[in-house]
Amino acid sequence: MDLDLKRSIIADLDRFLKRKDYYRRLGKAWKRGYLLHGPPGSGKTSLYLFQRQQREGITLSGLLNFIDGLWSTSGEENIIVFTTNYKDHLDPALLRPGRMDMHVYMGYCGWEAFKTLAQNYFLVDDHVLFPEIQELLSAVEVTPAEVSEMLLRNEDVDVALQGLKEFLEEKKQGKQT
C-alpha cells in the first residue's frame, strides 16, 4: 500500500478512536465504515458476509438494514470494512457517508509496496536490481499478489528478484496477461 495512503488511513482511524465523547455529545453512533476497492490481487481481503448473503439472496434493503443495525447495537466503537473489486457495481445507498465513510482504492503494485514486500520476504532494503524493477513497476500494471508470487518462487534473493525482473519485462512486452 502507498505509504501516504496508509498514513491517511491510520490517521483517520486514530482520530475516530479518540472521538468517543464527541460522538456521544452529538448523539451519533460511534461508527466508521471503510470500503477497500481495486483490482483482484491488490491486497484487499474478502468478507464472508458478502459471499454468504449473495448466495442466500439477501436484498439491498436487507444488507443496508443489517449494516445500520450493526451501528446501533452498542455504545462502543464500530468499524466495518467492506472490500470489492467493482465499486461501480455497488448501489449508491451502500456507498454514502454514514455507511462507507472512507473509500480506499487499492491499486497495482508501486515502488513503495514492492520495497515493503522485498523487506518482508528477504530482509533487504536495497539490491542491484532495484532500479530496473522500479522502472518496470512504473511501466506495467502488476498486483502485489503477482509480485508476491514471483518472490516466493525462490529463497535466494538474487534468483527471486531476477525472476521478478524477467516477469515484469515480459508483462511490459505484452507476453503476460
C-alpha positions, 0 to 999 in steps of 0.5 A: 500500500502507498505509504501516504495512503496508509498514513491517511488511513491510520490517521483517520482511524486514530482520530475516530478512536479518540472521538468517543465523547464527541460522538456521544455529545452529538448523539451519533453512533460511534461508527466508521465504515471503510470500503477497500476497492481495486483490482483482484490481487491488490491486497484487499481481503474478502468478507464472508458476509458478502459471499454468504448473503449473495448466495442466500439472496439477501436484498439491498434493503436487507444488507443496508438494514443489517449494516445500520443495525450493526451501528446501533447495537452498542455504545462502543466503537464500530468499524466495518470494512467492506472490500470489492473489486467493482465499486461501480457495481455497488448501489449508491445507498451502500456507498454514502457517508454514514455507511462507507465513510472512507473509500480506499482504492487499492491499486497495482503494485508501486515502488513503495509496496514492492520495497515493503514486500522485498523487506518482508520476504528477504530482509533487504532494503536495497539490491542491484536490481532495484532500479530496473524493477522500479522502472518496470513497476512504473511501466506495467500494471502488476498486483502485489499478489503477482509480485508476491508470487514471483518472490516466493518462487525462490529463497535466494534473493538474487534468483527471486528478484531476477525472476521478478525482473524477467516477469515484469519485462515480459508483462511490459512486452505484452507476453503476460496477461 
